Amino acid sequence: MKRVKRVSSCLDYLREGDILVIYKLDRLGRTTKQLIELSQWLEENNIDLHIIDMNVSTKDAMGKMFFTMMSAFSELEANRFCCKVTFKRYTIKLTKTRRFYQ
């Protein structure tokens, strides 16, 4: 599982029975696959996850199901943001080349 350096050091610090508290889901991973793999790793190591922004905990089945669904939405939101930025850069470049940009 490929992880960001800070997330990796945080996960190395966790022990069985701990609770990992994060503010937003997108701070933990970028893709649904990463988040699901992380969720499985946390479950294997008996570590609960609590997401403050959504008031979700993976202690119970509903929390795990909601985490899975929100993982997919988080990836969708990240992809949409990336497309917006790319489109904005393209339009700026286009307007500069056509001398419409002041």
PyMOL commands that set and color helices and strands:
alter all, ss='L'
color gray80, all
select helices_A, chain A and resi 5-13+25-27+32-44+61-97
alter helices_A, ss='H'
color red, helices_A
select strands_A, chain A and resi 19-22+48-51+56-57
alter strands_A, ss='S'
color yellow, strands_A
deselect
rebuild
show_as cartoon
